[in-house]
Structure formats: C-alpha cells, structure tokens
Amino acid sequence: MLSYRHAFHAGNHADILKHCTLTLILGSLLKKEKPFTIFDTHGGAGIYRLDFEGLLHTGEAGSGILKLLDYAKKNPPPAALETYLSLAEKYVGSGLYPGSPEISRAMLRSQDKIFVAELHNTEIAVLKGNMSGKNSLFRLGHQQQDPSLTIRHESGFSLLASSLPPHVKRGLILMDPSYETASDYQDPIRALGQAARKWETAIIALWYPLLSHRQGELDNMLCQVAEGFSLACRHNGDRRVLTAELRIASPESESAPRLHGSGMMVLNSPYQLDQQLGEVLPYLQEALAPKAGGWEVRAWSC
C-alpha cells in the first residue's frame, strides 16, 4: 500500500527529531576530508511547500518547525542544534521545508555521494523535479559543487540489497519507512541485518514512530534490529548503539494524538552523538511540548 504522502506532515515534531539527528551525523562525517556515501531509503519529495493545503490543514508544521524557530528567537539553542536550525530557517524563509535528501545535498561536498530511493509513483516525479540540476537553494559549509546524486524509482530495501557495500566505505544509511503496514516493521529487520553484514562500518539511522497501538511490533523490530547488528559485528569489537526518543504527549492521555512521538535508533553511533542529543532533546521538548512531552536517550555497546 502506497497511500502515504509526507507533504501532509513535513516539518512536524518527527521531522525535527529525524533531521536534527541527520545533521549531527553528517557533521561528524564531515570532520574528515575523506569522502563518504549516503543511502536515503525513503526519499519522499525532497523539498516541501509550507503553503500546501494539506499541510495547512494538519497544522503540523505550525506546531513543529515554525513553533521551534519562533521559540529559538527568544531562547538560545544548544550548539548541537544550530546547524539544523540555520538550514531550516533559510528554507522556511522561502516558504519551504527541506526533507532529508535536500538536507544532505546542502551539507555534503562534491566528493561525496548520495543515493536516494522512492517507490511512490507520484512522489518520485516530484523528488526528481525538486532535486534536478542545481536547485539546492542553500548550502552549508564550504563546498563549491553539489555532491553526486543518484535517484532510484524503487524500494529502498531493494536499493540496499543491490548496492552494498559501496565503493566508498565511509557513510550512512538513513531509513524511515511510513509504517503503514505490518511489513514496515519487519522489512527493516532483514534489510538492516544484511546491510550491517555487507557494510560493517556504516552508520545506520532508523527512524520509528511512537504509536500506542503498534507498540508490540515496534519493540520487536527494535530488539531484532539491535540483535542482528550485534551478530553482524561480533568479530569487530564493541560497536555503539543508541536510541533517542522525543514525545509531544503522554500515550496515556485521552487527548494524545495518534503519533505521540518518535525515535531514532543509530547503529555504529558517532562519537558523542548521545551527548549531543542529550543536549538537544530537552530543548526540543521544552519548545514543542513543555507540559505534556518528554524525551529519552539510551546508549550502549554491543
């Protein structure tokens, strides 16, 4: 089933967690001159219009990125959040919000490579249009040219199966399925287990929703993804794993929205990412849901 369109939810609290985590991981990779490769398995449209009728109807950008940027004008953000806020502010100023492919393109260098998959027939056309040529509106850093970008009209799981390991061994896999169906809680287990075996050094970042009616499936997925990663890396010493969650409401509250929060599981977590998120998440919770929200960061070695 391919009914999900992220344009209705762009810039919401889940995007904020996912994209600020992405900027922190990219920042870590950019500390070295060596090139790296990114696989973005669910690219969506790449860039979203904040005046889209569906997004105005849900109000999720208004209670998400627009609320956060307004809060940041009066309350200095932690240093770890500044890259994300700086980039988001530039796009919002043009009535847009950048998805993960555009954030990557804005931050990467000409020696880096991005592979983006999108299966939705409507979204793939929009993605290609948004990402064609040199349409990136803003750039962070010092790059003079856009990174190499390849867009595939296929399942992100298929992209990983056919493309790993990449020629350039440093890099990141970003995965954020829509979690519409039960298979969306099973496919990451297989795909990321295989990815960890083929590309042992990859940072793997998996976004997941906090939905009360799917809690059992979610717990099973996270447990099996972590177990598969541990088995794949058992001969290579300790590897860092973390989970970071941001909640905008208590799941027990009768007024809680269906999606009351979200999380990121990061395998081969970069050094100090847990500390950075430990500074960022309390700020986000205070900005977006000061009374009803919450946050948590857990890190361990396996």
C-alpha positions as CSV (number, residue, x, y, z in Angstrom):
1,M,0.0,0.0,0.0
2,L,1.5,3.4,-1.0
3,S,-1.0,5.9,0.2
4,Y,1.4,7.9,2.5
5,R,2.4,11.4,1.3
6,H,4.8,13.1,3.6
7,A,3.8,16.5,2.3
8,F,0.9,16.5,4.8
9,H,3.3,16.1,7.7
10,A,6.5,18.0,6.6
11,G,8.2,19.9,9.4
12,N,6.4,18.2,12.2
13,H,8.0,17.0,15.5
14,A,9.0,13.7,14.0
15,D,10.9,15.5,11.1
16,I,12.6,17.8,13.7
17,L,14.0,14.8,15.6
18,K,15.0,12.9,12.4
19,H,16.6,15.9,10.7
20,C,18.5,17.3,13.6
21,T,19.9,13.8,14.2
22,L,20.8,13.6,10.5
23,T,22.7,17.0,10.6
24,L,24.6,15.8,13.7
25,I,25.6,12.6,12.0
26,L,26.6,14.4,8.8
27,G,28.6,16.9,10.8
28,S,30.5,14.0,12.3
29,L,31.3,12.6,8.9
30,L,32.3,16.0,7.6
31,K,35.1,16.3,10.2
32,K,37.3,14.3,7.9
33,E,38.4,15.2,4.4
34,K,37.7,11.6,3.2
35,P,34.6,11.2,1.0
36,F,31.5,9.3,2.2
37,T,28.3,7.7,0.8
38,I,24.7,8.2,1.9
39,F,21.8,5.9,1.2
40,D,18.4,7.5,1.9
41,T,15.9,4.7,1.5
42,H,12.6,6.7,1.6
43,G,13.4,10.0,0.0
44,G,9.8,11.4,-0.3
45,A,9.6,14.7,-2.3
46,G,12.9,16.1,-1.1
47,I,11.6,19.6,-0.6
48,Y,8.1,20.6,0.7
49,R,6.0,23.7,0.4
50,L,4.7,25.1,3.6
51,D,1.7,26.6,1.9
52,F,0.5,23.2,0.7
53,E,-3.2,22.9,1.5
54,G,-2.9,19.5,3.1
55,L,-0.1,20.7,5.4
56,L,-2.0,23.8,6.4
57,H,-5.0,21.5,7.2
58,T,-3.0,19.2,9.5
59,G,-1.2,22.2,11.1
60,E,1.8,20.0,11.8
61,A,4.4,22.5,10.5
62,G,2.8,25.2,12.6
63,S,3.1,23.1,15.7
64,G,6.5,21.8,14.6
65,I,9.3,23.7,12.8
66,L,7.5,27.1,12.8
67,K,7.0,26.9,16.6
68,L,10.5,25.8,17.2
69,L,12.0,28.6,15.1
70,D,9.9,31.1,17.0
71,Y,11.0,29.7,20.3
72,A,14.7,29.8,19.3
73,K,14.4,33.6,18.7
74,K,13.9,34.1,22.4
75,N,15.7,31.1,23.8
76,P,19.3,30.4,22.6
77,P,19.5,26.8,21.4
78,P,22.3,24.4,22.3
79,A,25.3,24.4,19.9
80,A,24.4,20.9,18.6
81,L,21.1,22.2,17.2
82,E,22.5,25.3,15.4
83,T,23.2,23.6,12.0
84,Y,19.7,22.2,11.7
85,L,18.1,25.5,12.8
86,S,20.2,27.5,10.5
87,L,19.4,25.4,7.5
88,A,15.7,25.1,8.3
89,E,15.3,28.8,8.8
90,K,16.7,29.6,5.4
91,Y,14.2,27.3,3.7
92,V,11.3,28.4,5.9
93,G,12.1,32.0,4.9
94,S,11.4,30.9,1.3
95,G,8.2,29.1,2.3
96,L,9.8,25.7,2.1
97,Y,10.9,22.8,4.3
98,P,13.9,20.6,3.4
99,G,13.5,16.8,3.5
100,S,16.4,14.5,4.2
101,P,17.7,14.3,0.6
102,E,17.9,18.1,0.4
103,I,19.5,18.5,3.9
104,S,22.2,16.0,2.8
105,R,22.7,17.9,-0.5
106,A,23.0,21.2,1.3
107,M,25.7,19.9,3.7
108,L,27.8,17.5,1.5
109,R,30.8,18.2,-0.7
110,S,31.5,17.4,-4.4
111,Q,33.5,14.3,-3.4
112,D,30.5,12.7,-1.5
113,K,27.7,10.6,-3.0
114,I,24.0,10.4,-2.2
115,F,21.7,7.5,-3.3
116,V,18.0,8.2,-2.8
117,A,15.2,5.7,-3.3
118,E,11.5,6.5,-3.6
119,L,8.8,3.9,-4.6
120,H,5.7,6.1,-4.7
121,N,4.8,6.9,-8.3
122,T,3.7,10.5,-7.5
123,E,6.5,11.3,-5.1
124,I,9.3,10.1,-7.4
125,A,8.3,12.6,-10.1
126,V,8.2,15.4,-7.5
127,L,11.5,14.3,-6.0
128,K,13.3,14.3,-9.4
129,G,11.9,17.7,-10.2
130,N,12.9,19.2,-6.8
131,M,16.4,17.6,-6.9
132,S,17.2,18.2,-10.6
133,G,20.1,20.2,-11.7
134,K,21.4,22.7,-9.1
135,N,18.1,23.5,-7.5
136,S,19.5,23.4,-3.9
137,L,18.6,26.8,-2.6
138,F,21.1,26.9,0.2
139,R,24.4,25.3,1.2
140,L,26.2,24.9,4.5
141,G,29.9,24.5,4.7
142,H,32.5,25.3,2.0
143,Q,31.6,23.1,-0.9
144,Q,31.7,24.7,-4.4
145,Q,29.7,22.0,-6.2
146,D,26.8,19.7,-5.4
147,P,27.6,16.1,-4.3
148,S,27.0,13.3,-6.7
149,L,23.2,12.4,-6.5
150,T,21.5,9.3,-7.8
151,I,17.7,8.9,-7.6
152,R,16.1,5.4,-8.0
153,H,12.4,4.7,-8.5
154,E,12.4,1.6,-6.4
155,S,12.0,0.3,-2.9
156,G,14.8,1.5,-0.5
157,F,15.1,-2.1,0.7
158,S,15.9,-3.2,-2.8
159,L,18.4,-0.4,-3.3
160,L,20.3,-1.6,-0.3
161,A,20.2,-5.2,-1.4
162,S,21.7,-4.4,-4.8
163,S,24.1,-1.6,-3.9
164,L,26.0,-2.6,-0.7
165,P,28.8,-2.3,0.0
166,P,29.6,0.9,-1.8
167,H,32.9,1.7,-3.3
168,V,33.5,4.5,-0.7
169,K,33.3,2.7,2.7
170,R,32.6,5.6,5.0
171,G,28.9,6.6,5.2
172,L,25.4,6.4,6.4
173,I,22.1,4.5,5.8
174,L,19.1,6.6,6.7
175,M,15.8,4.6,6.8
176,D,12.4,6.0,7.6
177,P,9.5,3.8,6.4
178,S,6.0,5.1,6.6
179,Y,5.0,2.3,9.0
180,E,1.6,2.0,7.3
181,T,1.6,-1.8,7.3
182,A,2.9,-4.7,9.4
183,S,5.6,-5.3,6.8
184,D,7.1,-1.9,7.6
185,Y,8.0,-3.3,11.0
186,Q,9.5,-6.5,9.5
187,D,11.4,-5.3,6.4
188,P,13.9,-3.1,8.4
189,I,15.0,-6.2,10.4
190,R,16.0,-8.1,7.3
191,A,17.4,-5.2,5.3
192,L,19.5,-3.7,8.1
193,G,20.8,-7.1,9.2
194,Q,22.0,-7.7,5.7
195,A,23.4,-4.1,5.4
196,A,25.4,-4.5,8.7
197,R,27.0,-7.7,7.4
198,K,27.8,-6.2,4.0
199,W,28.9,-2.8,5.1
200,E,30.2,-3.1,8.7
201,T,31.5,0.4,9.1
202,A,28.2,2.1,8.0
203,I,26.4,4.4,10.4
204,I,22.7,3.2,10.3
205,A,20.0,5.5,11.4
206,L,16.4,4.1,11.7
207,W,13.5,6.5,12.4
208,Y,10.5,4.9,14.1
209,P,7.1,6.2,15.3
210,L,5.7,6.0,18.8
211,L,2.1,4.7,18.3
212,S,0.4,3.0,21.2
213,H,-1.5,0.5,19.0
214,R,1.8,-0.6,17.4
215,Q,3.9,-0.8,20.5
216,G,4.4,-4.6,20.4
217,E,5.5,-4.6,16.8
218,L,7.8,-1.6,17.4
219,D,9.5,-3.3,20.4
220,N,10.0,-6.5,18.4
221,M,11.5,-4.5,15.5
222,L,14.0,-2.6,17.6
223,C,15.1,-5.6,19.5
224,Q,15.7,-7.7,16.4
225,V,17.5,-4.9,14.6
226,A,19.8,-4.5,17.5
227,E,20.4,-8.2,17.8
228,G,21.1,-8.5,14.0
229,F,23.6,-5.7,14.2
230,S,25.3,-7.3,17.2
231,L,25.6,-10.6,15.4
232,A,26.9,-8.9,12.2
233,C,29.6,-7.1,14.2
234,R,30.6,-9.8,16.7
235,H,34.1,-10.2,15.4
236,N,34.8,-6.4,15.2
237,G,34.8,-5.4,18.8
238,D,32.3,-3.2,20.6
239,R,30.0,-1.1,18.4
240,R,28.0,1.8,19.7
241,V,24.2,1.8,19.6
242,L,21.7,4.5,20.8
243,T,18.1,5.2,20.8
244,A,16.7,8.7,21.2
245,E,13.0,9.5,21.6
246,L,11.0,12.7,21.7
247,R,7.4,12.7,22.9
248,I,4.9,15.5,22.5
249,A,2.2,13.9,24.6
250,S,1.8,11.1,27.1
251,P,0.4,8.0,25.4
252,E,-1.9,7.5,28.3
253,S,-3.6,10.9,27.8
254,E,-7.0,10.8,26.2
255,S,-6.1,13.9,24.1
256,A,-2.8,12.5,22.8
257,P,-2.5,12.5,19.0
258,R,-2.2,9.2,17.2
259,L,1.6,9.8,16.7
260,H,2.6,11.0,20.2
261,G,6.3,10.9,19.5
262,S,9.0,9.3,17.5
263,G,12.5,7.9,17.9
264,M,15.8,7.3,16.2
265,M,17.9,4.1,16.5
266,V,21.5,4.7,15.5
267,L,23.9,1.8,14.9
268,N,27.6,2.5,14.8
269,S,26.7,5.7,16.5
270,P,29.3,8.5,16.0
271,Y,31.4,9.6,19.0
272,Q,29.4,11.9,21.4
273,L,26.2,11.7,19.4
274,D,24.4,10.6,22.6
275,Q,25.8,13.6,24.5
276,Q,24.7,16.0,21.7
277,L,21.2,14.5,21.6
278,G,21.1,14.7,25.4
279,E,21.5,18.5,25.0
280,V,19.1,18.9,22.0
281,L,16.1,16.8,23.1
282,P,15.3,18.7,26.4
283,Y,15.4,21.9,24.4
284,L,13.1,20.5,21.7
285,Q,10.7,19.1,24.3
286,E,10.5,22.5,26.1
287,A,9.9,24.3,22.8
288,L,7.3,21.9,21.3
289,A,5.5,20.4,24.3
290,P,6.6,21.9,27.6
291,K,3.9,20.4,29.7
292,A,2.9,17.1,28.0
293,G,6.1,15.9,26.3
294,G,9.2,14.0,27.3
295,W,12.5,12.7,26.0
296,E,15.0,9.9,26.5
297,V,18.4,9.0,25.2
298,R,19.9,5.5,25.7
299,A,23.4,4.4,24.6
300,W,25.2,1.0,24.9
301,S,27.8,-1.1,23.3
302,C,27.3,-4.5,21.7
